[in-house]
């Protein structure tokens, strides 16, 4: 059972499934809850920007995600499929990204790629690529 809209405190991190952790990230973005973001990221997380620039590390990625929050990003998950092998899960998702803080709102439909790892006692994001992985296409 998925848990859209639940906060990090409402889902016990040690029992949250990968899809729930993705929902928590989307919910934190919707609430503008920058404080919750680092708890959902592995220390060695990688974020791929739209131009495929790789940003590494929990603090740098959390700061980048805070910029997306400031841009008024809204993420709607339209569909997703996942593959889990042991402590790693790969998720391919179709997302609709809306940026409300622009003069003219921008809406994009993307093929996001997420990799989660069971680390530090809970599932966390290891790769966040909202615009997909260019080398995977």
N, C-alpha and C positions, 0 to 999 in steps of 0.2 A: 504494500500500500504506500503510495507516494504521499509526501507531506508538504504540499505547496503552502506557502504563507507561514509556516512554523518558524519560530526563531531558533537560534542555536541553543538556547536554554531549554526549549521544549523538546528537543530531540537529543537523547543521550548520545554523545559523540562515539562512544565505544560500540554502540549497537546500530548506528546509522549506516544504511547501505549507500553505495556510490550514488544511486539516483537521488537519494534524499539529500546528499551533500551538494549535488548540483542544484537541487531546489532551494537549499539554504543559501547558496551563493546568489541565485536569482532574486530571492526574497530580500537578502541584505542589500542588493543593488536597488531594488524597488523602494526600500525604506530609507536609503541613504545612510545605512549603518556601517560606516567605515571601520568602526571598532571591531565588528564581527569578522571582517574579511580575513585578517591574518590567521585566525584560528582555523580557517578552512583551507589554508595553503601549507604545503610541505615547505620546509626550510629552503630546499633547492628547487623550488617551483620555477617553471619557465612560462612566460607569457609571450605569445606571438602576436605582434601588432598587425594591422591591415596590410602594411607593406613588408611583412615577414621579418621585421626586426625582432630579435630575440632578447627579452629582458629577463634576467635571472635573479633569483633570491626573493625571499618572502617580503622583506621590507620594500624593495624596489617595485615589486609587482603590486603590493598593497597600495603604494603611492600612485602607481599608474591607474589602478582600479578606482582610487579616490578621484582621479581626474575624470574618469568616465562618469562617476556619480555626479560630479560638478557639472558635467555636460548634459545632465538630465537623461542619462541612458535608461531605457526601459527594455528589458529582455523578455520576449515571449517565446517559450519553447513550443514549436509547432509539432515536432516529432523527434524521437530519438531511438537509437538502438545501441546495445552495449554488448561487450564481450568481456567476461571476467575470467582470469586465470590466476588462481591463488590470490596473492596480495596486490594484484594490478588489475585495473579495469579501464578499458578504452571505450569511450562513448562518442558516437557520431550523432550530431543533432542538427536539425534545421531550426535556426533561430530567426526571429524578426527583431532587429535592433532598431529602436526609435530614439533619436536624440532630440529632446524637447527644448534644450536651452539655446538653440540656434534661432536666428531671425526667421529662417524658413526651416521648419522641422525636416530632418532627414530620416528616412526609413529604409533599411536594408534587410534583405533576406539573405542569410548566410548559411554555410555548411560548417558548423562549429565542430572542432575536435577537442575532446577533453580526455586526459589520462589521470586517473586517480590511483593512489597507493595507500595501502593500509600501513600507516606510520604513526608512531607516537601514540598507539592505542586507538586510533580512529582513522577513517577514510578521509583523505585530504587530496586536494588538487596538486598534481605534479606537473601537468601541462594544461594551460588554458589558451586555446586558440579560437577566439570567437569568429574569425574569418577563415578558419580552416588551416590546414598545413599545406603550403604550396608544393612541397616535395611529395606529398601524398596524393596529389591529384593526377 
